[in-house]
Amino acid sequence: MHSSIFFDFRFAYGEISILDNLRGHLFKLLKKNTAYFRSMAQNTLQFKPPIGFFNNFITQSKGEHKKCIDIKKANTPIVDIARIYSLYHQIKETNTQDRIYQLYLKRVLSRDEYNEIEQAYSFLMQIRFMVQIKAIIGEKFKPDNFINPKKFSSIERKMLKEVFKKIKALQAKVCLEFTGSSDGMVS
């Protein structure tokens, strides 16, 4: 899981050709390594979208964040899926939104897929920032990544549920493409 984050390295200082050479070398190694992509695809299933069988939110049942959802974790599968496809298609971008756009330009994603993924990612980020800003400015407490869906409007809750359904579908798609199974278990 942590090794996938390594692929998000960016140029900060020095000779940029070193970065380009490293990225080229890694792309060459990955091209032959189907096991790595299978493992990355299975890793996307570590987060289960918090939506239950009856379309209810599954929130934490106890502790400091009782009745809340970790919105940052909710966005993790989109970030991971964008990373997997970008590495597989040798896209150099490291920003999630840039990766998604490049996947669209390379026709890995259809226009509809691109729009849905982009909107899902942006919606989750907007909620996260909105809650953090409200914590800092309005409620004067330390911001975190936990949201209580009951504090949102019915439209926001519906959107959140649709985003979680989309994440489930994306997880199934990436697992099918890289493992041969929609549940991540190698068939």
C-alpha positions in Angstrom: 0.0 0.0 0.0 2.7 2.5 1.0 4.8 1.7 -2.0 2.1 3.0 -4.3 2.5 6.4 -2.8 6.1 6.3 -3.9 5.0 6.7 -7.5 3.6 10.2 -6.6 7.1 11.7 -6.4 7.5 15.2 -7.9 10.4 17.3 -8.9 11.5 19.7 -6.1 15.1 20.6 -6.7 18.2 19.6 -8.7 18.5 17.9 -12.0 15.1 17.2 -13.5 16.6 14.5 -15.8 17.2 12.3 -12.8 13.4 12.3 -12.1 12.6 11.6 -15.8 15.1 8.8 -15.9 13.7 7.3 -12.6 10.2 7.5 -13.9 11.1 5.9 -17.2 12.9 3.1 -15.4 9.9 2.5 -13.2 7.5 2.5 -16.1 9.7 -0.1 -17.8 9.7 -2.3 -14.7 6.0 -2.0 -14.2 5.1 -2.8 -17.7 6.2 -6.4 -17.1 4.8 -6.7 -13.6 1.2 -7.8 -13.7 1.4 -9.0 -10.1 2.1 -5.5 -8.8 -1.0 -4.2 -10.6 -3.1 -7.1 -9.3 -1.9 -6.3 -5.7 -2.7 -2.6 -6.2 -6.1 -3.4 -7.5 -6.8 -5.6 -4.4 -5.6 -2.8 -2.2 -8.3 -0.5 -3.5 -10.8 -2.8 -1.7 -9.3 -1.9 1.7 -11.8 0.9 2.0 -15.4 -0.2 1.7 -17.7 2.7 0.8 -19.8 3.4 4.0 -23.1 2.6 2.4 -25.2 -0.3 3.7 -27.5 -2.8 2.1 -30.6 -0.6 2.5 -28.7 2.5 1.2 -28.0 3.8 4.7 -24.8 5.4 5.7 -22.5 3.2 7.8 -21.0 5.4 10.4 -18.7 4.8 13.3 -20.7 3.3 16.2 -18.5 4.6 19.1 -15.7 6.8 20.1 -14.9 10.4 19.4 -16.3 10.2 15.9 -19.5 8.4 16.7 -22.1 8.7 13.8 -19.4 10.0 11.5 -17.6 9.0 8.3 -14.0 9.6 7.5 -14.3 11.6 4.3 -10.6 11.4 3.5 -10.7 7.6 3.5 -13.8 7.8 1.3 -11.8 9.5 -1.4 -8.8 7.1 -1.2 -10.2 4.6 -3.7 -10.5 7.3 -6.4 -6.9 8.4 -5.7 -5.7 4.8 -5.8 -7.6 3.9 -9.0 -6.3 7.0 -10.8 -2.8 6.0 -9.7 -3.2 2.4 -10.9 -4.5 3.3 -14.4 -1.9 6.1 -14.7 1.0 3.8 -13.9 -0.4 1.2 -16.2 -0.8 3.6 -19.1 2.5 5.4 -18.2 1.0 8.8 -17.4 3.5 11.0 -15.6 1.0 13.2 -13.7 0.9 12.8 -10.0 -2.1 15.0 -9.1 -5.3 12.9 -9.0 -7.4 15.3 -11.1 -4.6 15.7 -13.7 -4.3 11.9 -13.8 -8.0 11.5 -14.4 -7.9 14.1 -17.2 -5.0 12.4 -18.9 -6.8 9.1 -18.7 -9.7 10.7 -20.5 -7.4 12.2 -23.1 -5.8 8.8 -23.7 -9.3 7.4 -24.1 -8.9 5.0 -21.1 -11.9 6.8 -19.7 -15.0 7.7 -21.7 -16.4 11.2 -21.4 -19.1 10.0 -19.0 -16.7 8.0 -16.9 -14.3 11.0 -16.7 -17.2 13.4 -15.7 -18.5 11.1 -13.1 -15.1 10.3 -11.5 -14.1 14.0 -11.6 -17.4 15.1 -10.0 -17.2 12.4 -7.4 -13.6 13.3 -6.4 -14.4 17.1 -6.4 -17.6 16.6 -4.3 -15.7 14.6 -1.6 -12.9 17.2 -1.6 -15.4 20.0 -1.4 -17.2 18.4 1.6 -13.9 17.8 3.3 -12.7 21.4 3.0 -16.1 22.8 3.8 -16.2 20.9 7.1 -12.6 21.8 7.9 -13.2 25.5 7.2 -16.3 25.5 9.3 -14.4 23.9 12.2 -11.7 26.5 12.1 -13.8 29.6 11.5 -17.2 28.9 12.9 -16.9 26.3 15.6 -13.3 27.0 16.7 -12.1 23.5 17.0 -9.3 21.5 15.4 -10.3 20.4 11.9 -10.3 16.7 10.9 -11.7 14.5 8.2 -14.9 13.3 9.9 -18.3 14.2 8.8 -21.7 13.5 10.2 -24.0 12.9 7.2 -27.1 13.9 9.2 -25.7 17.5 9.3 -26.0 17.7 5.5 -29.0 18.6 3.4 -31.0 15.8 1.8 -29.5 16.7 -1.6 -26.0 16.5 -0.2 -26.8 13.1 1.4 -28.2 11.8 -1.9 -25.1 13.0 -3.7 -22.8 11.4 -1.1 -24.7 8.1 -1.5 -24.3 8.3 -5.3 -20.6 9.0 -5.0 -20.2 5.9 -2.7 -22.1 3.8 -5.3 -19.8 5.1 -8.0 -16.7 4.2 -5.9 -18.0 0.6 -5.4 -18.5 0.3 -9.2 -15.0 1.7 -9.8 -13.5 -0.7 -7.4 -15.2 -3.6 -9.1 -14.1 -2.4 -12.5 -10.4 -2.0 -11.5 -10.4 -5.4 -9.8 -12.0 -7.1 -12.8 -9.5 -5.6 -15.1 -6.4 -6.3 -13.0 -7.3 -9.5 -11.1 -10.0 -11.1 -13.3 -12.5 -10.9 -10.4 -14.8 -8.0 -9.3 -14.2 -8.7 -5.6 -10.4 -8.6 -5.9 -9.9 -12.4 -5.4 -7.8 -13.9 -8.1 -9.8 -16.4 -10.1 
